[in-house]
Amino acid sequence: MIKIQRNDVEFDASGDWRAVAAVGMSTLEAASRDGTPMDFDDAIYTDPRLKDYLWGSQHYKCCYCEKPVGVKFQHVEHFRPKARARRSKVITTEGYWWLAYDVSNLLLSCPECNNYKRDWFPLEENSPSVAPGEDPLSVGELPTLIDPLREDPENHLMFVELPSGQWRIAGRTQRGWTTIDTLHLDSDALDKQRQSVGRGASRRRRTTLDGPEDVEPDVHFANLVRSALRATSVNP
């Protein structure tokens, strides 16, 4: 996982997608006032304009595992879940429905990561609560999962080299480990896909003077490559 750099203000300059999303939000607001079930419009999420924007901003990779997947197979992911939020195995609260069509809460993830995360969204023990309509960031909400849009995941996640020469994901912080466990970022399937990238990163470390800052964000498993180069770089 690496930080996603994008400017959501520039998305949908014509306003067409945002106009449709605004209608969808009005429907949700009415349901909240009336106490009726929320009806989320899936067509807003499958709109090619939105998916192409998210996909390109993520360098055509899953926002969490960095696995390259074609856009039609990716899922639009709500970092803060829209319908309900599971805080623990026994506690579930109302979701962040008011962020359902907020681009700043949307990412594109592979099916595996999306299925693991779903509506799981635990908070730190001292996190303030958020009322409907409030901006979680302005309130200071503290999720235990890493948000690749608003923080640098590489402050929390890294790769370590095993005696076998393979690279294995690890947490720099407790939030890093929680994110790994929640999204299964240490799965055998992902490890197999990372092997060739890890070998190439090891060769690059031995044969060049490249540092982590020389790794472009569109590189497959960029965090792994940066970790390999950071191991010997004088400018970590």
Secondary structure, 3 states (H helix, E strand, C coil): CCCCCCCHHHCCCCCHHHHHHHHHHHHHHHHHHHCCCCCCCHHHHHCHHHHHHHHHHCCCECCCCCCECCHHHCEEEECCCCCEEECCCCCEEECCHHHCCCHHHEEEECHHHHHHHCCECCECCCCCCCCCCCCHHHHCCCECCCCCCCCCHHHCEEEEECCCCCEEEEECCHHHHHHHHHHCCCCHHHHHHHHHHHHHHHHHHHHCCCCHHHCCCCCCCHHHHHHHHHCCCCCC
